[in-house]
């Protein structure tokens, strides 16, 4: 089942996949993702909602438990943004 979820995540549209992974894998907040990608918070929310919709359609309602197994507890990765802004300057 985990392999199926990973495959479905890989098949997400590119921007949707990027935002979903920044949220779930890197543990960034929607605000942090919006700042990092220079998009609106609403855009981030829409992409995450779209990703969950696609994954639920493919896998079913057990997706939340499966994602927890894949990514575990959210990690605090604010340092990623700090490094990004230091390099960007």
N, C-alpha and C positions, 0 to 999 in steps of 0.2 A: 504494500500500500504506500509506503514511504517513497519508493521508486516512482510510482505513478504520480504522486504529488510533485516530486522534483521534476519529472518530465513535463507536467502541466505548467509548472512555474516557468520552465525554460521556453515553453510555447506561448507565453503571454506576449502581447504587443511590446515592443522595445521600451517605450517610456513607462508603460504600466509595470513592466517587470523591474525596471530600474528603481522606481519609486517604492514598489512593494518590497523589494529586497533591502533598500535603505531603511525602511520601517521595521521589517521583521527580522532581518539578519543583522543589521548594524544597530538597531535599537534607537534610531533617530526619531524625534517627534515630527509631526506634520509641519510645524513652524520651521524647524531646523532643515527639513528637506526642501521646503519652499525657498528658504534663503540660499541654501546650497545650490539649487538648480535654477534659481532666479525665476520661479513661477509662483502663481498665487497659491494660497493655502487651499482654496476651493478646488484648484486643479489637482493638488496632491490628494485631497479627500476623494475626488472623483476617480482618480486612477486606482486608489486602494479599494474603493467600493467596486469598481469594475473588475479588479483582480479577484476579489472575494467572490463576486458573481460568477466569473468564469470557472474558478476552482470549485465552487459549490455545484455548478452544473456538471462538471466532470467527475467529481468525487462524492458529492452528497454533503449532508449536514455534519458529518464527522470531521470536517476540515479544521475546525478550531483545535481539537485534540491532536490531530496529526501535525498541525503547524507547531504546536507546543513541543511535540516530540522532536521535530526537525530543528527548531530554532531555540527552544528553551525560553528561559526568562529573558525579557528585554535587557539588553546591555546598554550602558550609558556610554555613548561614543561622541560626546561633544568635542573631544580632542580632534576628531576627524575634521570637523568644521574649522576649528582653530588653525589647524595645519593648512587647510585649504585657503583660508583667508590670508595667512602669512605668506604662502607661496604666491598667491594671486597679487599681493601688494607690490 
